[in-house]
Amino acid sequence: MSIKEFAIINQGPKFYEFSSNLDGQRYYFNYSYNERNDTWYLTIRNADRDIVLSGLACLTNNYLMVSRFVIEEFFPVGEIQIADVNDDGNDPSYLNFGDNVSAFYQSVVS
């Protein structure tokens, strides 16, 4: 089991995308910011850019953020978690996401 931190670099856009290899497969992560409720939302796409999961609110202490929706043939069995690295329990906001609040992937593959 390993933990990988996503390289979230929040430079002010309300939408951005990056890709990462998770358990040997490439995925694209789209983060979009909703001003109305001060929340970031995550959409995950596979290597063909087909949507695997969409509209996931990025909230701290949400330990089943992804795995409750996972169908193994579409996404690895690991878990994505949002954490405040200062341990203050803050949810990602427009300004702190990628700074003191980040996203992590916890693999179940050795």
Contacts in CASP RR format, 6 or more apart in sequence:
PFRMAT RR
TARGET T0000
AUTHOR 0000-0000-0000
METHOD contacts of the structure
MODEL  1
MSIKEFAIINQGPKFYEFSSNLDGQRYYFNYSYNERNDTWYLTIRNADRD
IVLSGLACLTNNYLMVSRFVIEEFFPVGEIQIADVNDDGNDPSYLNFGDN
VSAFYQSVVS
1 106 0 8 1.000
1 107 0 8 1.000
1 108 0 8 1.000
1 109 0 8 1.000
1 110 0 8 1.000
2 106 0 8 1.000
2 107 0 8 1.000
2 109 0 8 1.000
3 104 0 8 1.000
3 105 0 8 1.000
3 106 0 8 1.000
3 107 0 8 1.000
4 20 0 8 1.000
4 22 0 8 1.000
4 104 0 8 1.000
4 105 0 8 1.000
4 106 0 8 1.000
4 107 0 8 1.000
5 102 0 8 1.000
5 103 0 8 1.000
5 104 0 8 1.000
6 18 0 8 1.000
6 20 0 8 1.000
6 29 0 8 1.000
6 102 0 8 1.000
6 103 0 8 1.000
6 104 0 8 1.000
6 105 0 8 1.000
7 18 0 8 1.000
8 18 0 8 1.000
8 31 0 8 1.000
8 97 0 8 1.000
8 98 0 8 1.000
8 102 0 8 1.000
8 103 0 8 1.000
9 98 0 8 1.000
10 16 0 8 1.000
10 94 0 8 1.000
10 95 0 8 1.000
10 96 0 8 1.000
10 97 0 8 1.000
10 98 0 8 1.000
10 99 0 8 1.000
12 94 0 8 1.000
14 32 0 8 1.000
14 33 0 8 1.000
14 35 0 8 1.000
14 94 0 8 1.000
15 30 0 8 1.000
15 31 0 8 1.000
15 32 0 8 1.000
15 33 0 8 1.000
16 30 0 8 1.000
16 31 0 8 1.000
17 28 0 8 1.000
17 29 0 8 1.000
17 30 0 8 1.000
17 31 0 8 1.000
18 28 0 8 1.000
18 29 0 8 1.000
19 26 0 8 1.000
19 27 0 8 1.000
19 28 0 8 1.000
19 29 0 8 1.000
20 26 0 8 1.000
20 27 0 8 1.000
20 29 0 8 1.000
20 105 0 8 1.000
21 27 0 8 1.000
22 76 0 8 1.000
22 78 0 8 1.000
22 105 0 8 1.000
22 107 0 8 1.000
23 76 0 8 1.000
23 78 0 8 1.000
23 107 0 8 1.000
23 109 0 8 1.000
25 46 0 8 1.000
25 47 0 8 1.000
25 76 0 8 1.000
26 46 0 8 1.000
26 47 0 8 1.000
27 44 0 8 1.000
27 45 0 8 1.000
27 46 0 8 1.000
27 47 0 8 1.000
27 52 0 8 1.000
27 75 0 8 1.000
28 44 0 8 1.000
28 45 0 8 1.000
28 46 0 8 1.000
28 49 0 8 1.000
29 42 0 8 1.000
29 43 0 8 1.000
29 44 0 8 1.000
29 45 0 8 1.000
30 42 0 8 1.000
30 43 0 8 1.000
30 44 0 8 1.000
30 45 0 8 1.000
31 40 0 8 1.000
31 41 0 8 1.000
31 42 0 8 1.000
31 58 0 8 1.000
31 97 0 8 1.000
32 40 0 8 1.000
32 41 0 8 1.000
32 43 0 8 1.000
33 39 0 8 1.000
33 40 0 8 1.000
33 41 0 8 1.000
33 94 0 8 1.000
34 40 0 8 1.000
34 41 0 8 1.000
35 94 0 8 1.000
38 93 0 8 1.000
38 94 0 8 1.000
39 57 0 8 1.000
39 58 0 8 1.000
39 59 0 8 1.000
39 91 0 8 1.000
39 92 0 8 1.000
40 57 0 8 1.000
40 58 0 8 1.000
40 92 0 8 1.000
40 97 0 8 1.000
41 55 0 8 1.000
41 56 0 8 1.000
41 57 0 8 1.000
41 58 0 8 1.000
42 53 0 8 1.000
42 55 0 8 1.000
42 56 0 8 1.000
42 57 0 8 1.000
42 58 0 8 1.000
42 80 0 8 1.000
42 103 0 8 1.000
43 51 0 8 1.000
43 53 0 8 1.000
43 54 0 8 1.000
43 55 0 8 1.000
43 56 0 8 1.000
44 51 0 8 1.000
44 52 0 8 1.000
44 53 0 8 1.000
44 54 0 8 1.000
44 56 0 8 1.000
44 66 0 8 1.000
44 75 0 8 1.000
45 51 0 8 1.000
45 52 0 8 1.000
46 52 0 8 1.000
46 74 0 8 1.000
46 75 0 8 1.000
52 74 0 8 1.000
52 75 0 8 1.000
53 66 0 8 1.000
53 69 0 8 1.000
53 70 0 8 1.000
53 75 0 8 1.000
56 65 0 8 1.000
56 66 0 8 1.000
56 69 0 8 1.000
58 65 0 8 1.000
58 82 0 8 1.000
58 91 0 8 1.000
58 92 0 8 1.000
58 97 0 8 1.000
58 103 0 8 1.000
59 65 0 8 1.000
59 82 0 8 1.000
59 91 0 8 1.000
59 92 0 8 1.000
60 82 0 8 1.000
60 83 0 8 1.000
60 84 0 8 1.000
60 89 0 8 1.000
60 90 0 8 1.000
60 91 0 8 1.000
60 92 0 8 1.000
60 101 0 8 1.000
61 89 0 8 1.000
62 81 0 8 1.000
62 82 0 8 1.000
63 79 0 8 1.000
63 81 0 8 1.000
64 79 0 8 1.000
65 79 0 8 1.000
65 80 0 8 1.000
65 81 0 8 1.000
65 82 0 8 1.000
66 75 0 8 1.000
66 78 0 8 1.000
66 79 0 8 1.000
66 80 0 8 1.000
67 77 0 8 1.000
67 78 0 8 1.000
67 79 0 8 1.000
70 76 0 8 1.000
70 77 0 8 1.000
70 78 0 8 1.000
76 107 0 8 1.000
76 108 0 8 1.000
76 109 0 8 1.000
77 108 0 8 1.000
77 109 0 8 1.000
78 105 0 8 1.000
78 106 0 8 1.000
78 107 0 8 1.000
78 108 0 8 1.000
78 109 0 8 1.000
79 105 0 8 1.000
79 106 0 8 1.000
80 103 0 8 1.000
80 104 0 8 1.000
80 105 0 8 1.000
80 106 0 8 1.000
81 103 0 8 1.000
81 104 0 8 1.000
81 106 0 8 1.000
82 91 0 8 1.000
82 92 0 8 1.000
82 101 0 8 1.000
82 102 0 8 1.000
82 103 0 8 1.000
82 104 0 8 1.000
83 101 0 8 1.000
83 102 0 8 1.000
83 103 0 8 1.000
83 104 0 8 1.000
84 90 0 8 1.000
84 100 0 8 1.000
84 101 0 8 1.000
85 100 0 8 1.000
85 101 0 8 1.000
85 102 0 8 1.000
86 100 0 8 1.000
88 100 0 8 1.000
90 96 0 8 1.000
90 100 0 8 1.000
90 101 0 8 1.000
91 101 0 8 1.000
92 98 0 8 1.000
92 101 0 8 1.000
93 101 0 8 1.000
END
